[in-house]
Every structure is written in C-alpha cells, then in structure tokens.
Amino acid sequence: MYSLKNIRLTNKLFLFVFTLALSLTLFIHCQPEVFAQGERIYQSKCASCHMEEGQGLGELIPPVAASDYYLQHYDELVCNIINGMNGKIIVNGIEYEGEMLPIRSLTAAEMTNLINYMNHKWYPELQAVMMKDIQLEMDECLMKK
C-alpha cells in the first residue's frame, strides 16, 4: 500500500518533471533563430545585388560568399558597408568596377548581426564579432567620410 507520504512525494516528483519538460519545450520552441535578424538585413539590404546566396552576379557584382576579397579585406568590412565602395577591386581573380552604395542606417546591433550571419553562413572559421567592437569600427568609419 502507498502511504500518504509516498503519494505526496510522487505528486511532487511528477509536478517537477512535468514543469521541467514544459519549460524545456517552451525554451526550444520559443528560442529565436540565432542569426534571424542578420539574415533579414542581408536579404533586405544586400541580396538584391550580391544575390540571395552571396554568389554575386557574374562579372557585374562580386560575391560575398567564397570570396577571397572578403577574407583579405575583412578588417575593412564595416567601413565598406557604411561608406560603400567605388572603383576597381579583384575578387577571386575577376576584376569588378562599380559602385556599392553606402548603408548608413544600420545600428551597431544590426551591423553585428549582419556580419555574424554572413560569417556563420559562408565563413564559419571566423569568430563571432562583438557589438562593442563593431560600434568602435562604425564610429571610426563615420569619421573618415
């Protein structure tokens, strides 16, 4: 026979397990996708030129995915996004000449999320960038122009 003490213990254990399972389920299903904002920013501000998968547009617009230029000029990325680019560049052995319009409307958080999205998607070997570092770079870039 079950004693009253055993029944209370069983009920408490059941309640604990149920609460834990419910919490984990809610956490997993309510957790936003880590790079969702960066992806939305890329799709709305970059993909119309660099294309949805970052492959660029033939010899007209350079890729950002699988791009030697991206890696070789990574320290200029924030300034290139903020101030745009104009003139000749060579990406993966192909010469591009054109203009990339500046995107000055991004906050430091948005810029951080954009860069982390691109790095995660196409350059997983690169470390995540931190917003405080991006803010410093953005401030420096805005002073240059």
N, C-alpha and C positions, 0 to 999 in steps of 0.2 A: 504494500500500500504506500501511496505517496503521502508524505506528511505535508502540512501546510507550509513549512519552511522550504521544502523541496519545490513545491508548486510556485512559491514566490520567487525562488532562485531561477527556476526555469522560465518564468514570465519575464524576469529582468534580463536574462540572457537572450531570450527571443527578441525583446524590445531593443536591446543593444545591437544585435546582429542585424535586425531589420533597419534600424536607424543608420547603421554603418553602410549597409548595402544601398539604401536610398540616397545617402549623401554621396557615395561614390558614383552612382548612376547619374545624379544631377550634375556633379562636377564634370564628369566625362562628356555628357551631352550638352552642357551649357558652356563649356570651355570654348572661347572663340578661337578660330584658326589663328595660329601664331602670326602668320605673315599676311593676313587678310587685308589690312589697310595698305600695306606696301604693294600688294598685288593690285588693289583698286586704283591706287595712284599711278602705278606703271601703266595699267590698261587705259586710264583716262588721259594721262599726260605724255606718255612715251610710245605706246604701242602703235599709234597712228603713223608714226614714221619708222620706228625700229621694229615694228611688227609684233604680233602677239607673243611669239616665242623668242623674241630678241634676235631673230636671224637677219634683220636689216632688209633692204630692198635692192637686191642685186648689186650693181655698181653705182647706184644712186645714193643709197643711205647705208652707212656701215652697221654691222651687227653690234649688239652689246653682249650677246651670248657667244661663247667660244671666240672671244676677241682678244688678240694679243695686246691691242691698244688699251683695252680696259685694265688689264693687269699691269702693263708697263707704265700707265699714267694714272694708276689708282689713287695716288695722293692728290691728283687734280680733279677727281670726280665731282666733289661737292661744288667747286668753283665752276666746272664745266656745266653743271646742271643749272646753277644760279645765274651765271653770266652768259651762258650759251657759248657757241664756238663758231668761228668763221675762218675759212681758209683751207689749205690742204692738210690732210692727215693720211697716214698709211695704216690700214688695218688688215692684218693677215695678208700682207703683200699687195693689197689693192689700194690704189690712190683714190681718195674721195675729196671732192672740193665742193663745199656748200656751206650752208648756214644751219646751225642748230639754235633755235630760238631760246632765249633765257626763260627759266621758270623761277620767278622770284616770289611766288605766292606760297611756297611751302614753309611750314613751321619746322622747327628743329626736330620735333617728334615725327612729323610726316617724312622729312628727309631721311631720318634714321630708319624708319620703317621701309621706305623705298629701297634704300641701299641694302638693308638686311634681307629684303625679299629677293633682290637681284643676286646678291651673294649666295643666298641659300639655294636659289633655283639654278644658277649657272656656275657658281664658283664656291662649292661647299668647303673647299680647303681654306677659304678666307674666314677670319674670325668675325664675329658679330661686332658691329660698331656701336658705340655708346652715345647717347644723346648729348651728353656734356661735351664730348669731343666734336661732334657734328656741329653743335652750337658755336664752338670756338672757330671752327673752319668757316662756317657761314658768316660769322662776324668779320673775319679776315677777308673773305671773298667780296663781301659787300663794300668794304673799304677800298678795294682795288679798282672798282669800277666807278 
